[in-house]
Amino acid sequence: MSPEPQKQQGALPEERKTMSVKFEDMSELGRFCWIFLRNSLKESEWRTRACAAWGIGVTAERLPPEFAAPAAEAVADAIHDTDGFVRFWIVDAMGKLGSEDHVPIVRATLEDRDDYVRVNAAKALSQLGQEDGSTLLIEVLGKSASSISKTTEGAHLKRRAGKLKMFAIECLGEVGSLAAIPHICKMLKRPQWPIRASSAWALGMIGDRGALPEILPLMHDRVKLVRISAAEATARLGEEKGTAPLRSALMDPDKTIKYKAAESLAKLGYKTGVELLVDALKDTDTNIQNLAVTALGKVGDVSVLPVLSEKLDSENWQIKADTAVAVGRIGEPDSLDRLKALMEDPIKNVRVCAAVAILMTIGR
């Protein structure tokens, strides 16, 4: 699942190459990349600021120790950004950085004017060890549309509220809230299929086998993506029969269904899923390529690194940026030269992602 709000990215303007990374010393390279990432939080372009904030969260677990305190300070300074999408990723980074100093700041963002920022603040509180974080997320599931969203009115309100509930469910799955299980089980019966799919995924992530009887009926849901989420959750909970529908979906004519099933299998440790995701790198649909690149990075299979790294030469800047992060997640030092070359890319967001990847590789 993808627990994040959607915002139209659009095309980034071409930029002139502004740097050359010649560092061989790892500490100097890391410092250079960190300073570049920190300074990108102050860019005039909101997409670059958002990318930098997201990147700090991505690197949080593998950020070289000497940059942990500066990272905590940098995101705290950026919490009042004028763009809600940037604030969303700032709060997300705070939760992942795990600094207790951020608790008062995150609590203050529970009153943010942006709906997604408020929900993400509740998740961050839970990640920072505050018990009421999960409670606040659970409360979202029972609220009316008008009480959830402060930024939407009219015909779009119900749809916005549905997306926020789906996001809250996925946040509960991400933090592993046992208290949320009965509340999420109720969501399995909702008429909106994305909520059913998110609920099954979240229960699988929480990992309590007691939820299995509630999930199993969704393996026969009328919507294929719901069935895939239910099958993955079932397999995560230790039931081998969950893999059978995933394997069947590998033959589906709908590429989204096919590769989502492959992603689920790959995450569960099945080589078949990894192999199909590698095939998806050659797909003409850039959305499918991005799905494959991101999934392969999260799976972390070193054997795919040579073919994955070919996407660092993509003409599509988004695929190039996503590939850099995927390569960074795998974290092989041999990739550093390719990643350093991307620090000279004409698109700044590609350079930001390259810096993120280098920091993850160094901090591995």
NORCOR-V843765 format. One record per residue. N is the residue number from 0. RES is the residue in one letter. SS is DSSP state (@ for helix, = for strand, . for the rest). PHI is phi in radians with two decimals (none if undefined). PSI is psi in radians with two decimals (NA if undefined). Layout:
n=N res=RES ss=SS phi=PHI psi=PSI
n=N res=RES ss=SS phi=PHI psi=PSI
This chain:
n=0 res=M ss=. phi=none psi=2.97
n=1 res=S ss=. phi=-2.26 psi=1.51
n=2 res=P ss=. phi=-1.36 psi=1.31
n=3 res=E ss=. phi=-2.79 psi=2.65
n=4 res=P ss=. phi=-1.29 psi=2.79
n=5 res=Q ss=. phi=-1.83 psi=2.38
n=6 res=K ss=. phi=-2.47 psi=2.30
n=7 res=Q ss=. phi=-1.03 psi=2.14
n=8 res=Q ss=. phi=-1.42 psi=-0.77
n=9 res=G ss=. phi=1.24 psi=-3.12
n=10 res=A ss=. phi=-1.55 psi=2.35
n=11 res=L ss=. phi=-1.50 psi=2.48
n=12 res=P ss=. phi=-1.19 psi=2.60
n=13 res=E ss=. phi=-1.15 psi=2.45
n=14 res=E ss=. phi=-2.17 psi=2.83
n=15 res=R ss=. phi=-1.42 psi=2.57
n=16 res=K ss=. phi=-1.10 psi=2.31
n=17 res=T ss=. phi=-2.12 psi=-0.03
n=18 res=M ss=. phi=-2.67 psi=2.80
n=19 res=S ss=. phi=-2.37 psi=2.15
n=20 res=V ss=. phi=-1.78 psi=1.80
n=21 res=K ss=. phi=-1.90 psi=0.08
n=22 res=F ss=. phi=-1.13 psi=2.34
n=23 res=E ss=. phi=-1.84 psi=-0.52
n=24 res=D ss=. phi=-1.26 psi=2.22
n=25 res=M ss=@ phi=-1.11 psi=-0.66
n=26 res=S ss=@ phi=-1.17 psi=-0.69
n=27 res=E ss=@ phi=-1.18 psi=-0.71
n=28 res=L ss=@ phi=-1.11 psi=-0.78
n=29 res=G ss=@ phi=-1.07 psi=-0.76
n=30 res=R ss=@ phi=-1.11 psi=-0.74
n=31 res=F ss=@ phi=-1.04 psi=-0.82
n=32 res=C ss=@ phi=-1.17 psi=-0.66
n=33 res=W ss=@ phi=-1.14 psi=-0.78
n=34 res=I ss=@ phi=-1.07 psi=-0.72
n=35 res=F ss=@ phi=-1.09 psi=-0.75
n=36 res=L ss=@ phi=-1.15 psi=-0.78
n=37 res=R ss=@ phi=-1.07 psi=-0.78
n=38 res=N ss=@ phi=-1.17 psi=-0.47
n=39 res=S ss=@ phi=-1.19 psi=-0.33
n=40 res=L ss=. phi=-1.18 psi=-0.24
n=41 res=K ss=. phi=-1.92 psi=0.16
n=42 res=E ss=. phi=-1.11 psi=2.70
n=43 res=S ss=. phi=-1.28 psi=-0.48
n=44 res=E ss=. phi=-1.43 psi=2.11
n=45 res=W ss=@ phi=-1.08 psi=-0.59
n=46 res=R ss=@ phi=-1.13 psi=-0.60
n=47 res=T ss=@ phi=-1.24 psi=-0.73
n=48 res=R ss=@ phi=-1.08 psi=-0.73
n=49 res=A ss=@ phi=-1.13 psi=-0.73
n=50 res=C ss=@ phi=-1.09 psi=-0.72
n=51 res=A ss=@ phi=-1.17 psi=-0.75
n=52 res=A ss=@ phi=-1.11 psi=-0.79
n=53 res=W ss=@ phi=-1.03 psi=-0.75
n=54 res=G ss=@ phi=-1.10 psi=-0.67
n=55 res=I ss=@ phi=-1.11 psi=-0.68
n=56 res=G ss=@ phi=-1.14 psi=-0.70
n=57 res=V ss=@ phi=-1.10 psi=-0.69
n=58 res=T ss=@ phi=-1.44 psi=-0.13
n=59 res=A ss=@ phi=-0.86 psi=-0.82
n=60 res=E ss=@ phi=-1.27 psi=-0.37
n=61 res=R ss=@ phi=-2.13 psi=0.28
n=62 res=L ss=. phi=-1.18 psi=2.24
n=63 res=P ss=. phi=-0.87 psi=2.36
n=64 res=P ss=@ phi=-0.89 psi=-0.61
n=65 res=E ss=@ phi=-1.17 psi=-0.24
n=66 res=F ss=@ phi=-1.83 psi=0.02
n=67 res=A ss=@ phi=-1.13 psi=-0.87
n=68 res=A ss=@ phi=-1.15 psi=-0.78
n=69 res=P ss=@ phi=-1.05 psi=-0.60
n=70 res=A ss=@ phi=-1.17 psi=-0.75
n=71 res=A ss=@ phi=-1.07 psi=-0.70
n=72 res=E ss=@ phi=-1.20 psi=-0.71
n=73 res=A ss=@ phi=-1.12 psi=-0.77
n=74 res=V ss=@ phi=-1.24 psi=-0.59
n=75 res=A ss=@ phi=-1.09 psi=-0.68
n=76 res=D ss=@ phi=-1.18 psi=-0.43
n=77 res=A ss=. phi=-1.70 psi=0.07
n=78 res=I ss=. phi=-1.14 psi=-0.38
n=79 res=H ss=. phi=-1.71 psi=0.39
n=80 res=D ss=. phi=-0.91 psi=2.55
n=81 res=T ss=. phi=-1.26 psi=-0.32
n=82 res=D ss=. phi=-1.74 psi=2.22
n=83 res=G ss=@ phi=-1.10 psi=-0.59
n=84 res=F ss=@ phi=-1.14 psi=-0.67
n=85 res=V ss=@ phi=-1.16 psi=-0.80
n=86 res=R ss=@ phi=-1.06 psi=-0.64
n=87 res=F ss=@ phi=-0.98 psi=-0.85
n=88 res=W ss=@ phi=-1.32 psi=-0.47
n=89 res=I ss=@ phi=-1.11 psi=-0.85
n=90 res=V ss=@ phi=-1.10 psi=-0.70
n=91 res=D ss=@ phi=-1.03 psi=-0.76
n=92 res=A ss=@ phi=-1.12 psi=-0.66
n=93 res=M ss=@ phi=-1.06 psi=-0.74
n=94 res=G ss=@ phi=-1.08 psi=-0.69
n=95 res=K ss=@ phi=-1.38 psi=-0.52
n=96 res=L ss=@ phi=-1.24 psi=-0.48
n=97 res=G ss=. phi=1.28 psi=0.42
n=98 res=S ss=. phi=-1.50 psi=2.17
n=99 res=E ss=@ phi=-1.09 psi=-0.41
n=100 res=D ss=@ phi=-1.10 psi=-0.34
n=101 res=H ss=@ phi=-1.47 psi=-0.18
n=102 res=V ss=@ phi=-0.98 psi=-0.86
n=103 res=P ss=@ phi=-1.08 psi=-0.64
n=104 res=I ss=@ phi=-1.15 psi=-0.79
n=105 res=V ss=@ phi=-1.13 psi=-0.68
n=106 res=R ss=@ phi=-1.05 psi=-0.67
n=107 res=A ss=@ phi=-1.12 psi=-0.58
n=108 res=T ss=@ phi=-1.33 psi=-0.09
n=109 res=L ss=@ phi=-1.13 psi=-0.25
n=110 res=E ss=@ phi=-1.84 psi=0.20
n=111 res=D ss=. phi=-1.03 psi=2.63
n=112 res=R ss=. phi=-1.30 psi=-0.28
n=113 res=D ss=. phi=-1.64 psi=2.27
n=114 res=D ss=@ phi=-1.04 psi=-0.82
n=115 res=Y ss=@ phi=-1.15 psi=-0.61
n=116 res=V ss=@ phi=-1.10 psi=-0.74
n=117 res=R ss=@ phi=-1.10 psi=-0.78
n=118 res=V ss=@ phi=-1.13 psi=-0.73
n=119 res=N ss=@ phi=-1.15 psi=-0.54
n=120 res=A ss=@ phi=-1.13 psi=-0.67
n=121 res=A ss=@ phi=-1.11 psi=-0.73
n=122 res=K ss=@ phi=-1.09 psi=-0.77
n=123 res=A ss=@ phi=-1.08 psi=-0.68
n=124 res=L ss=@ phi=-1.03 psi=-0.75
n=125 res=S ss=@ phi=-1.09 psi=-0.74
n=126 res=Q ss=@ phi=-1.14 psi=-0.46
n=127 res=L ss=. phi=-1.56 psi=0.19
n=128 res=G ss=. phi=1.50 psi=0.25
n=129 res=Q ss=. phi=-1.66 psi=2.05
n=130 res=E ss=. phi=-1.08 psi=-0.51
n=131 res=D ss=@ phi=-1.31 psi=-0.14
n=132 res=G ss=@ phi=-1.07 psi=-0.89
n=133 res=S ss=@ phi=-1.14 psi=-0.64
n=134 res=T ss=@ phi=-1.04 psi=-0.75
n=135 res=L ss=@ phi=-1.14 psi=-0.66
n=136 res=L ss=@ phi=-1.15 psi=-0.72
n=137 res=I ss=@ phi=-1.08 psi=-0.66
n=138 res=E ss=@ phi=-1.09 psi=-0.56
n=139 res=V ss=@ phi=-1.04 psi=-0.62
n=140 res=L ss=@ phi=-1.13 psi=-0.46
n=141 res=G ss=. phi=-1.78 psi=0.04
n=142 res=K ss=. phi=-1.47 psi=2.73
n=143 res=S ss=. phi=-1.33 psi=2.85
n=144 res=A ss=@ phi=-1.03 psi=-0.77
n=145 res=S ss=@ phi=-1.19 psi=-0.46
n=146 res=S ss=@ phi=-1.52 psi=-0.27
n=147 res=I ss=@ phi=-1.44 psi=-0.86
n=148 res=S ss=. phi=-1.77 psi=2.22
n=149 res=K ss=. phi=-1.78 psi=-0.06
n=150 res=T ss=. phi=-2.02 psi=-0.06
n=151 res=T ss=. phi=-2.25 psi=2.50
n=152 res=E ss=. phi=-2.34 psi=2.96
n=153 res=G ss=@ phi=1.18 psi=-2.50
n=154 res=A ss=@ phi=-1.12 psi=-0.46
n=155 res=H ss=@ phi=-1.50 psi=-0.13
n=156 res=L ss=@ phi=-1.09 psi=-0.81
n=157 res=K ss=@ phi=-1.11 psi=-0.72
n=158 res=R ss=@ phi=-1.14 psi=-0.74
n=159 res=R ss=@ phi=-1.07 psi=-0.78
n=160 res=A ss=@ phi=-1.10 psi=-0.67
n=161 res=G ss=@ phi=-1.08 psi=-0.72
n=162 res=K ss=@ phi=-1.17 psi=-0.63
n=163 res=L ss=@ phi=-1.19 psi=-0.66
n=164 res=K ss=@ phi=-1.13 psi=-0.74
n=165 res=M ss=@ phi=-1.05 psi=-0.74
n=166 res=F ss=@ phi=-1.12 psi=-0.74
n=167 res=A ss=@ phi=-1.09 psi=-0.70
n=168 res=I ss=@ phi=-1.05 psi=-0.81
n=169 res=E ss=@ phi=-1.17 psi=-0.58
n=170 res=C ss=@ phi=-1.11 psi=-0.73
n=171 res=L ss=@ phi=-1.11 psi=-0.65
n=172 res=G ss=@ phi=-1.16 psi=-0.70
n=173 res=E ss=@ phi=-1.13 psi=-0.67
n=174 res=V ss=@ phi=-1.54 psi=-0.12
n=175 res=G ss=. phi=1.24 psi=0.73
n=176 res=S ss=. phi=-1.33 psi=1.91
n=177 res=L ss=@ phi=-1.18 psi=-0.60
n=178 res=A ss=@ phi=-1.11 psi=-0.38
n=179 res=A ss=@ phi=-1.44 psi=-0.22
n=180 res=I ss=@ phi=-0.94 psi=-0.91
n=181 res=P ss=@ phi=-1.09 psi=-0.56
n=182 res=H ss=@ phi=-1.27 psi=-0.70
n=183 res=I ss=@ phi=-1.22 psi=-0.62
n=184 res=C ss=@ phi=-1.01 psi=-0.62
n=185 res=K ss=@ phi=-1.13 psi=-0.58
n=186 res=M ss=@ phi=-1.22 psi=-0.32
n=187 res=L ss=. phi=-1.11 psi=-0.31
n=188 res=K ss=. phi=-1.81 psi=0.13
n=189 res=R ss=. phi=-1.24 psi=2.59
n=190 res=P ss=. phi=-1.18 psi=-0.42
n=191 res=Q ss=. phi=-1.39 psi=2.03
n=192 res=W ss=@ phi=-1.10 psi=-0.59
n=193 res=P ss=@ phi=-1.08 psi=-0.58
n=194 res=I ss=@ phi=-1.21 psi=-0.69
n=195 res=R ss=@ phi=-1.11 psi=-0.76
n=196 res=A ss=@ phi=-1.11 psi=-0.79
n=197 res=S ss=@ phi=-1.10 psi=-0.66
n=198 res=S ss=@ phi=-1.15 psi=-0.77
n=199 res=A ss=@ phi=-1.08 psi=-0.81
n=200 res=W ss=@ phi=-1.01 psi=-0.82
n=201 res=A ss=@ phi=-1.08 psi=-0.73
n=202 res=L ss=@ phi=-1.13 psi=-0.64
n=203 res=G ss=@ phi=-1.13 psi=-0.68
n=204 res=M ss=@ phi=-1.20 psi=-0.66
n=205 res=I ss=@ phi=-1.13 psi=-0.68
n=206 res=G ss=. phi=1.53 psi=0.33
n=207 res=D ss=. phi=-1.63 psi=2.04
n=208 res=R ss=@ phi=-1.11 psi=-0.29
n=209 res=G ss=@ phi=-1.09 psi=-0.36
n=210 res=A ss=@ phi=-1.48 psi=-0.14
n=211 res=L ss=@ phi=-0.98 psi=-0.79
n=212 res=P ss=@ phi=-1.03 psi=-0.48
n=213 res=E ss=@ phi=-1.36 psi=-0.51
n=214 res=I ss=@ phi=-1.43 psi=-0.67
n=215 res=L ss=@ phi=-0.90 psi=-0.73
n=216 res=P ss=@ phi=-1.02 psi=-0.47
n=217 res=L ss=@ phi=-1.29 psi=-0.18
n=218 res=M ss=@ phi=-1.22 psi=-0.15
n=219 res=H ss=@ phi=-2.06 psi=0.33
n=220 res=D ss=. phi=-1.06 psi=2.68
n=221 res=R ss=. phi=-1.24 psi=-0.31
n=222 res=V ss=. phi=-1.79 psi=2.20
n=223 res=K ss=@ phi=-1.08 psi=-0.70
n=224 res=L ss=@ phi=-1.16 psi=-0.52
n=225 res=V ss=@ phi=-1.18 psi=-0.74
n=226 res=R ss=@ phi=-1.08 psi=-0.68
n=227 res=I ss=@ phi=-1.13 psi=-0.78
n=228 res=S ss=@ phi=-1.07 psi=-0.74
n=229 res=A ss=@ phi=-1.15 psi=-0.69
n=230 res=A ss=@ phi=-1.16 psi=-0.75
n=231 res=E ss=@ phi=-1.09 psi=-0.77
n=232 res=A ss=@ phi=-1.08 psi=-0.73
n=233 res=T ss=@ phi=-1.07 psi=-0.76
n=234 res=A ss=@ phi=-1.15 psi=-0.69
n=235 res=R ss=@ phi=-1.06 psi=-0.57
n=236 res=L ss=. phi=-1.49 psi=0.17
n=237 res=G ss=. phi=1.66 psi=0.19
n=238 res=E ss=. phi=-1.75 psi=1.94
n=239 res=E ss=. phi=-1.05 psi=-0.51
n=240 res=K ss=. phi=-1.11 psi=-0.22
n=241 res=G ss=@ phi=-1.22 psi=-0.40
n=242 res=T ss=@ phi=-1.38 psi=-0.41
n=243 res=A ss=@ phi=-1.05 psi=-0.87
n=244 res=P ss=@ phi=-1.14 psi=-0.50
n=245 res=L ss=@ phi=-1.17 psi=-0.74
n=246 res=R ss=@ phi=-1.13 psi=-0.67
n=247 res=S ss=@ phi=-1.11 psi=-0.66
n=248 res=A ss=@ phi=-1.21 psi=-0.26
n=249 res=L ss=. phi=-1.13 psi=-0.29
n=250 res=M ss=. phi=-1.75 psi=0.08
n=251 res=D ss=. phi=-1.15 psi=2.40
n=252 res=P ss=. phi=-1.19 psi=-0.38
n=253 res=D ss=. phi=-1.39 psi=2.03
n=254 res=K ss=@ phi=-1.12 psi=-0.58
n=255 res=T ss=@ phi=-1.10 psi=-0.78
n=256 res=I ss=@ phi=-1.10 psi=-0.83
n=257 res=K ss=@ phi=-1.00 psi=-0.85
n=258 res=Y ss=@ phi=-1.43 psi=-0.43
n=259 res=K ss=@ phi=-1.13 psi=-0.71
n=260 res=A ss=@ phi=-1.12 psi=-0.72
n=261 res=A ss=@ phi=-1.09 psi=-0.71
n=262 res=E ss=@ phi=-1.07 psi=-0.77
n=263 res=S ss=@ phi=-1.05 psi=-0.80
n=264 res=L ss=@ phi=-1.11 psi=-0.70
n=265 res=A ss=@ phi=-1.09 psi=-0.75
n=266 res=K ss=@ phi=-1.13 psi=-0.49
n=267 res=L ss=. phi=-1.47 psi=-0.03
n=268 res=G ss=. phi=1.68 psi=0.24
n=269 res=Y ss=. phi=-1.62 psi=2.20
n=270 res=K ss=@ phi=-1.09 psi=-0.53
n=271 res=T ss=@ phi=-1.00 psi=-0.73
n=272 res=G ss=@ phi=-1.12 psi=-0.74
n=273 res=V ss=@ phi=-1.08 psi=-0.78
n=274 res=E ss=@ phi=-1.10 psi=-0.68
n=275 res=L ss=@ phi=-1.25 psi=-0.62
n=276 res=L ss=@ phi=-1.13 psi=-0.62
n=277 res=V ss=@ phi=-1.10 psi=-0.73
n=278 res=D ss=@ phi=-1.07 psi=-0.63
n=279 res=A ss=@ phi=-1.15 psi=-0.34
n=280 res=L ss=. phi=-1.10 psi=-0.36
n=281 res=K ss=. phi=-1.64 psi=-0.03
n=282 res=D ss=. phi=-1.12 psi=2.57
n=283 res=T ss=. phi=-1.31 psi=-0.32
n=284 res=D ss=. phi=-1.45 psi=2.06
n=285 res=T ss=@ phi=-1.16 psi=-0.49
n=286 res=N ss=@ phi=-1.13 psi=-0.69
n=287 res=I ss=@ phi=-1.17 psi=-0.72
n=288 res=Q ss=@ phi=-1.05 psi=-0.77
n=289 res=N ss=@ phi=-1.10 psi=-0.71
n=290 res=L ss=@ phi=-1.00 psi=-0.82
n=291 res=A ss=@ phi=-1.16 psi=-0.79
n=292 res=V ss=@ phi=-1.03 psi=-0.87
n=293 res=T ss=@ phi=-1.11 psi=-0.77
n=294 res=A ss=@ phi=-1.10 psi=-0.76
n=295 res=L ss=@ phi=-1.13 psi=-0.63
n=296 res=G ss=@ phi=-1.11 psi=-0.74
n=297 res=K ss=@ phi=-1.25 psi=-0.58
n=298 res=V ss=@ phi=-1.16 psi=-0.68
n=299 res=G ss=. phi=1.35 psi=0.46
n=300 res=D ss=. phi=-1.39 psi=1.96
n=301 res=V ss=@ phi=-1.06 psi=-0.51
n=302 res=S ss=@ phi=-1.12 psi=-0.38
n=303 res=V ss=@ phi=-1.54 psi=-0.08
n=304 res=L ss=@ phi=-1.00 psi=-0.76
n=305 res=P ss=@ phi=-1.04 psi=-0.81
n=306 res=V ss=@ phi=-1.30 psi=-0.59
n=307 res=L ss=@ phi=-1.13 psi=-0.71
n=308 res=S ss=@ phi=-1.12 psi=-0.36
n=309 res=E ss=@ phi=-1.06 psi=-0.48
n=310 res=K ss=@ phi=-1.29 psi=-0.15
n=311 res=L ss=@ phi=-1.19 psi=-0.25
n=312 res=D ss=@ phi=-1.77 psi=0.18
n=313 res=S ss=. phi=-1.05 psi=2.58
n=314 res=E ss=. phi=-1.37 psi=-0.24
n=315 res=N ss=. phi=-1.57 psi=2.04
n=316 res=W ss=@ phi=-1.10 psi=-0.60
n=317 res=Q ss=@ phi=-1.17 psi=-0.74
n=318 res=I ss=@ phi=-1.12 psi=-0.71
n=319 res=K ss=@ phi=-1.08 psi=-0.76
n=320 res=A ss=@ phi=-1.15 psi=-0.80
n=321 res=D ss=@ phi=-1.11 psi=-0.63
n=322 res=T ss=@ phi=-1.17 psi=-0.69
n=323 res=A ss=@ phi=-0.99 psi=-0.80
n=324 res=V ss=@ phi=-1.15 psi=-0.70
n=325 res=A ss=@ phi=-1.08 psi=-0.75
n=326 res=V ss=@ phi=-1.12 psi=-0.68
n=327 res=G ss=@ phi=-1.12 psi=-0.64
n=328 res=R ss=@ phi=-1.08 psi=-0.70
n=329 res=I ss=@ phi=-1.16 psi=-0.69
n=330 res=G ss=. phi=1.35 psi=0.52
n=331 res=E ss=. phi=-1.47 psi=2.20
n=332 res=P ss=@ phi=-0.98 psi=-0.51
n=333 res=D ss=@ phi=-1.09 psi=-0.29
n=334 res=S ss=@ phi=-1.47 psi=-0.14
n=335 res=L ss=@ phi=-1.07 psi=-0.66
n=336 res=D ss=@ phi=-1.09 psi=-0.74
n=337 res=R ss=@ phi=-1.12 psi=-0.70
n=338 res=L ss=@ phi=-1.21 psi=-0.68
n=339 res=K ss=@ phi=-1.08 psi=-0.63
n=340 res=A ss=@ phi=-1.08 psi=-0.59
n=341 res=L ss=@ phi=-1.22 psi=-0.30
n=342 res=M ss=. phi=-1.20 psi=-0.11
n=343 res=E ss=. phi=-1.85 psi=0.17
n=344 res=D ss=. phi=-1.13 psi=2.55
n=345 res=P ss=. phi=-1.20 psi=-0.29
n=346 res=I ss=. phi=-1.72 psi=2.16
n=347 res=K ss=@ phi=-1.11 psi=-0.66
n=348 res=N ss=@ phi=-1.12 psi=-0.49
n=349 res=V ss=@ phi=-1.19 psi=-0.72
n=350 res=R ss=@ phi=-1.12 psi=-0.67
n=351 res=V ss=@ phi=-1.07 psi=-0.81
n=352 res=C ss=@ phi=-1.15 psi=-0.59
n=353 res=A ss=@ phi=-1.15 psi=-0.71
n=354 res=A ss=@ phi=-1.10 psi=-0.74
n=355 res=V ss=@ phi=-1.03 psi=-0.80
n=356 res=A ss=@ phi=-1.12 psi=-0.71
n=357 res=I ss=@ phi=-1.13 psi=-0.75
n=358 res=L ss=@ phi=-1.10 psi=-0.70
n=359 res=M ss=@ phi=-1.13 psi=-0.68
n=360 res=T ss=@ phi=-1.19 psi=-0.77
n=361 res=I ss=@ phi=-1.13 psi=-0.66
n=362 res=G ss=. phi=-1.47 psi=0.02
n=363 res=R ss=. phi=-1.11 psi=NA
